[in-house]
């Protein structure tokens, strides 16, 4: 996907979340796989960023895989206000819990 199309899609999602038309968004991957600091979804207002969950391109995994369990644990932690064990910070640094 072209960078301009990705930016347009990000702007539309940010607007949909800001306006309340979308409550939360779960994204399986982002353009280019590695999350860049200037990625529009990471530079969106904090109230928008708090309603976007990024996963590391593992949306097609099965219930029996270990990745599924790790993802479920991170979603549970995030939804309960705890830092996920496997996440990326705003400044693009990976953290392991």
Beta strands, then each sheet from edge to edge (+ up, - down):
strand 1: 25-27
strand 2: 52-54
strand 3: 86-88
strand 4: 94-96
sheet 1: 1+ 2+
sheet 2: 3+ 4-
end
